[in-house]
């Protein structure tokens, strides 16, 4: 019994390309072990053109062409002209894979892309957390009304199982709270500062290896972490929360002196995320720098790794650690969602 | 759409009772959120009698009765006489919950209990790892031939999602190896030795709080850990491995001097489990004491907590930490398996 994924790829940056490579790598395994065959019917990019082929694009050729020529248009069989939203409106397929650049303050245009995909009757799978924070309930209802899935495993901690954990293995458990390190960029910056760099120098290093963006404030000021906290709380605790309500405190105020002092005490500064209900039943959600000692599971979360520890009514502490993520890790989260969407249809 | 679990409880020790309490605690939630109603049609113990009631036992009364009188027989409506195997042969139900004491060298009598339950057309769910190590393939085939499930989430790391992770969220990923701390008893003993106790004193303390058994060699000599390694390798890597092949090295050889020396270097001794394929494609599996520093995720695994880090083809390091387990944690693993078995039927 073979299921066919006809995949519509909106976005073909690092993550989109890693997803394409993972599909090629796992083609036989997916067919033989999971009864899943796939076709990519279209790829749309922001500045490298788009290509639609209802018979299925040659994915290896697409990767090679965009690498060599900087444009996909030579592979287009549909004389496509338009933007990503137009592309989603006309490209044939049953699963939308959404990995376009997103505005962290609005979740757009990813939110509209997903809405359009679902409205057309496709499953919608995204690596973006914006649409989760700004549209979870609306998009989930829309998906349900079409008998489709809106999935986003890669939105928090890349491909590490978080959302899928709660819809499967943790069914029957209630989430009471969590804490952890959800922004890998600041985790790396603080580590560089422990090595003697100023924040500015650490940011420059981060930019040189592609970890920090030109405007690093989204990470440094705690907004990326706050969006992830809001996503976890909204989806897993059924408590709609916006990043603004988290009122994040970033790492800009951490001085080299504070770093030195912590090191002298055998401690490390970490940007710690936490949310939940406290003893008195009061809800809290925060992102702020804290020092942690070697007996904390956060201490060994180094480099771009991340960690979250869940407090559940039946498991006092369940920690998930993701070490050394890469775009391939994120790509796996997307693939895992594809398998779930087509299994559950 | 309500599913009904008619539960047959073989074993009513700490874990069996914790499972009964969890059922009572979650009765409404299970019905309202998961469409699952349950009846316990029978409970069989080794030395506190047995009770069968095809209409369903009053679970709160059963817990109270065994606590107060030391015997369940006053609740029996079937004039039951016999051992646990006889009980499984005649007690009506659709899910067997197996938590009887097990011989770690043979997996018996748990293995026979599960075989009997499956042969009668029940799903078989156990908290025992013995049947997994000594009967995984046979019992899984038997279950499949009846359209039933053989499940054992609680066999390794109590209720933390391990096996369920691989049949759900990690579908599409290949496990290449793992390392971690799987025996919580030795982890606690080593911690007590860091506090200045000898191994003998630490074992006496462990016995006083119910962590170590009268004969602690199963834990101290690494056999419990080796059985868990064998279970993970057999089930998750598709490589049938026996505990003997692991050739475990326990913690008996660790001297107070070695502990002091490690502490002076800022390190800790841990009983580390590991298995996988090395760079040259050679398979390895081991249990042995190792020192770890604060940058290792094993360093902060204190007390009776446990941790495993998986190396997958798509996730370079996925760690699962379970902090402060209790019989309730193990009970949740059983409940999680019940939900899965009845969902998938």
Contacts between the chains, C-beta under 8 A, distances in Angstrom:
chain1	res1	chain2	res2	distance
A	22	B	314	7.0
A	26	B	172	6.8
A	29	B	172	7.8
A	29	B	174	7.9
A	30	B	172	7.0
A	34	B	171	6.6
A	34	B	172	6.6
A	153	B	169	7.7
A	159	B	314	6.5
A	159	B	315	5.8
A	160	B	315	6.6
A	160	B	318	5.8
A	161	B	165	6.3
A	161	B	168	8.0
A	161	B	169	3.5
A	161	B	170	6.5
A	161	B	318	7.7
A	164	B	168	6.4
A	164	B	169	3.7
A	165	B	161	6.3
A	165	B	165	7.2
A	165	B	169	5.9
A	168	B	164	6.4
A	168	B	168	3.6
A	168	B	169	6.1
A	168	B	340	8.0
A	169	B	153	7.7
A	169	B	161	3.5
A	169	B	164	3.7
A	169	B	165	5.9
A	169	B	168	6.1
A	169	B	169	7.3
A	169	B	336	6.2
A	170	B	161	6.5
A	170	B	336	7.4
A	171	B	34	6.7
A	171	B	336	6.8
A	171	B	339	5.2
A	171	B	340	7.9
A	172	B	26	6.8
A	172	B	29	7.8
A	172	B	30	7.1
A	172	B	34	6.6
A	172	B	332	7.2
A	172	B	335	5.4
A	172	B	336	5.9
A	172	B	339	5.4
A	173	B	332	6.5
A	173	B	336	7.8
A	174	B	29	7.9
A	266	B	266	8.0
A	266	B	294	7.8
A	294	B	266	7.8
A	294	B	294	3.8
A	294	B	299	6.0
A	294	B	300	6.7
A	295	B	300	5.5
A	295	B	302	6.3
A	296	B	300	6.0
A	297	B	297	7.0
A	297	B	300	4.7
A	297	B	301	7.9
A	297	B	321	5.9
A	297	B	323	8.0
A	299	B	294	6.0
A	299	B	299	7.5
A	299	B	300	6.1
A	300	B	294	6.7
A	300	B	295	5.5
A	300	B	296	5.9
A	300	B	297	4.7
A	300	B	299	6.1
A	300	B	300	6.3
A	301	B	297	7.9
A	302	B	295	6.3
A	305	B	317	7.5
A	307	B	319	7.8
A	309	B	321	6.9
A	309	B	323	7.3
A	314	B	22	7.0
A	314	B	159	6.5
A	314	B	328	6.2
A	314	B	329	6.7
A	314	B	331	7.6
A	314	B	332	3.8
A	314	B	335	7.7
A	315	B	159	5.8
A	315	B	160	6.7
A	315	B	322	7.1
A	315	B	329	5.7
A	315	B	332	6.3
A	316	B	323	6.1
A	316	B	324	4.6
A	316	B	325	7.7
A	316	B	326	7.5
A	316	B	329	7.4
A	317	B	305	7.5
A	317	B	321	7.0
A	317	B	322	6.9
A	317	B	323	3.0
A	317	B	324	5.8
A	318	B	160	5.8
A	318	B	161	7.7
A	318	B	320	7.5
A	318	B	321	7.1
A	318	B	322	6.2
A	318	B	323	7.7
A	319	B	307	7.8
A	319	B	319	7.1
A	319	B	320	7.1
A	319	B	321	3.1
A	319	B	322	7.6
A	319	B	323	6.9
A	320	B	318	7.5
A	320	B	319	7.1
A	320	B	320	6.6
A	320	B	321	7.7
A	321	B	297	6.0
A	321	B	309	6.9
A	321	B	317	7.0
A	321	B	318	7.1
A	321	B	319	3.1
A	321	B	320	7.7
A	321	B	321	6.7
A	322	B	315	7.1
A	322	B	317	6.9
A	322	B	318	6.2
A	322	B	319	7.6
A	323	B	297	8.0
A	323	B	309	7.3
A	323	B	316	6.1
A	323	B	317	3.0
A	323	B	318	7.7
A	323	B	319	6.9
A	324	B	316	4.6
A	324	B	317	5.8
A	325	B	315	8.0
A	325	B	316	7.7
A	326	B	316	7.5
A	328	B	314	6.2
A	329	B	314	6.7
A	329	B	315	5.7
A	329	B	316	7.4
A	331	B	314	7.6
A	332	B	172	7.2
A	332	B	173	6.5
A	332	B	314	3.8
A	332	B	315	6.3
A	335	B	172	5.4
A	335	B	314	7.8
A	336	B	169	6.1
A	336	B	170	7.4
A	336	B	171	6.8
A	336	B	172	5.9
A	336	B	173	7.8
A	339	B	171	5.2
A	339	B	172	5.3
A	340	B	168	8.0
A	340	B	171	7.9
